Amino acid sequence: MYLLPSSCHPPAFTKNIPYSLCLRIVRICSKPENREKQFLKLKELMQNRGYSEGIINSAIDRARKIPRQVALKKVIRRQTEKRPVFALTYDPRLPPIQSIQAKHWRAMVSLDPYLAEVFSQPPLTAYKRQRNIKDHLIRAKVPSDPKPHSSRRNRGMQKCTKNCTACPYIREVKSLKINQ
């Protein structure tokens, strides 16, 4: 039902899933006693999926601190200045990319004032998902100019070589006269 914490995703994903579900409970349940019942159900469900009790409890505590009226308000995101995006395929064996980027960005902007002007902030790190078996097996590209039906070589009606149920009713003749 929900993403397993053992799956090949960044740890922030699996930490934020319990919190977002708790926040959803805060939005939906108007009565505090119903909210607490739903928190207990969610805690049991997430523990059955393999989430640690500490992550679940901290998510519930964070969601409890947010009043329902605040949770129901629409979030308006501020437009920040454009940052370059460093996109790479996620692998759990990768080193901590953000800290490496920040270290080299600081060295880069300290040596060259022009680069400090161009890159006022370090690049944003974005992870792409790895190719899975579906990507290898299924072709998403639709063939161009599909023909409605295959072209026939033989004209007219003939019996097929498979002895289908229609073959006994087909008469092969050289010419046909139609009565008008």
N, C-alpha and C positions, 0 to 999 in steps of 0.2 A: 504494500500500500504506500508506504513512504520509503524514501531512500535509505538503504542500509548504511550504518556508519562505517562498515568495512569496505564500501564501494570505492572505486577509483575516482574520487572527487576531492577537491581541496577541503581541508578540515573546517574552514569557515562555513562551507555549505551545510555540513552535518551539525554544526553548532547552532546555526541560525534556523534550522527547520523546527526544532521544538519551540523556540521563541516566537516564530511567526505563527505557529499553531496556537500558542497561548494567547497571543495578541488577538487572533481571530476569535477565540473564546470570549475575551474581554469585550469585543465588539458585539458579538451575538447575544450573550447572556446579560439580561438587564438586572436580574436578581442575583445578589452576591452568593446566596446558598446554591443556586443552580450553577454558578460559575465555579464554585469550589468542587462540586460533584463532577463537572466536566474536566477540571484540572486533574482530579484523581483518575478518571477514565483515561485521559490522555497519558498520564504518567505510566499507567499499567500497559497501555498499548505501545508506548515508546520503549519501555523496558523489554517487552516481548520482542521488539524489533532489534534489540541489541544496543540501545543508547544507554550511556552511563547515567546513574542516578544523579550524580553531581551536575551534569549538564542540564538534565531535565529540571532539577530543583532550582538552579540559577535562572533558567528561562521562566519558570513559574513566578519566581520572586520578582524578576524584572517586569513581567507583565502585570503583576499585582500592583506595582508602584504607579502604573499609568492609569489615571482616571478614565472611565468609560467615555465621557464627553470629549476628552482629548483624543482618544483612540478613534472616535467616530469622525473626527475632522479630516477633511481631505488634505493630503500633504501636497504642498506646492513646492517643487524643487527649484532652487535658484540656479540660474544659468551661470556657470562658472566659465572662466576663460578656457579655451581649448588647450588640452594637453596632448602631447603625442602619445600614442598607444603602442606599447610593446606587447604584441600578441604572440604567444607560444603555446604549444601543445602541453597539456598538463600531464605530469608523471609524478607519482609520490616520491620517487627517488631524486627529484630535482633538489638542488640546494636552495636556500632562501633567496629567491630572485630579487625581492624588493630591497633587501639590505645591500646586496651586491650592486644593484642599480644605483641606489642612493650614494654609495661610496664612490663609484666611478663618476656619477653626475657631479658630486661636490668637487672632485679632482678636475673634471673637465671645465666647470665654470670658474674655478679659481685660477686656471691657467690662461683662459681666453675670455676677455671681456665681451667680445662679440657673441660667443656662445652663451654667456651668462644672460645677455639681452634676449637672444632667440629662445633659449630654454630657461624661462624664469622658474619653472618647477620641474622636478624629475618626471620622467615618463610614467604613465599609468600602466600597470601590468594587468594584462587580460589573458585568461587561459582559454584555449580552444579545447574541445573534447577530442579524445583519441578516436580513431576509426574503429568501429565495432564490426561484428560479423554481418550485420544488416548492410552496412556500407559496402562491404566486399561482395555481397551476394546480389543485391538489388540495384538495378540501374535506374536512376531517377530521370534520366534524359529520355524524352519521348522521341521516337523516330520521326524524322521530318517527312512530310508529304506521304502519309499513309494512304495506300490504295484501298478503296472500299471493298473490293473482292479480288481474288487472284485472277489473272488472265487465263482464259481457257484456250487450249490448243485445238480440241475437237469441236466441231460445230454440231448442233442438234442434240438429241437425247439418246444416250446409250446406257446399257447396263454397266454397272461398276464391276470391278473385279473382286469385290469383297462379299458378294452375295448378301446384300442388305435386304430389308423387308420390302423395299419398293421394287427390287429387280424382277420378281415374277410378273408384275403388272406392266412392265415396259416391253413394247414390241419394236424391234429394230426393223426398219424398212428403208428401201432406197428412195422411194418417192411417196408423197402423201397428197391425196386429193381432199380438199375441204369443200363440203356441200354448202351452197349459199342459197 
